[in-house]
Amino acid sequence: MSGSPKFTPTGHAGADKVLQELQVLGERPVHDHAVAYQAAHQELTAVLDAPVNAVPARDE
């Protein structure tokens, strides 16, 4: 779809992966869009709710 805006990375690898997957949505049937957006929302929520650093800080 030529009118689609160009993807601009956010700098967050996990979020960028999910958002890039939405770039092909214009090529899919409209009846698939709601499911794709719901899945992307769930994935983004999980990615952005994850701890920034899963390794605990050391006590010094």
CORPE-V499733 format. One line per field, one symbol per residue. ss: DSSP state (@ for helix, = for strand, . for the rest). psi: psi as a letter, one per 30 degrees, with the letter a starting at -180 (. if undefined). burial: 1 if it has 24 or more other ideal C-beta (glycine too) atoms within 12 Angstrom, else 0. A space follows every 10 residues. Layout:
ss->???
psi->???
burial->???
//
This chain:
ss->.......... ..@@@@@@@@ @@@@@@@..@ @@@@@@@@@@ @@@@@@@@@. ..........
psi->jffkkkkjkf fjeeeeeeee fffgefflke ffeeeeeeee eeeeeeeffk kejfkkkkk.
burial->0000000000 0000100110 0100100000 0000010001 0000000000 0000000000
//
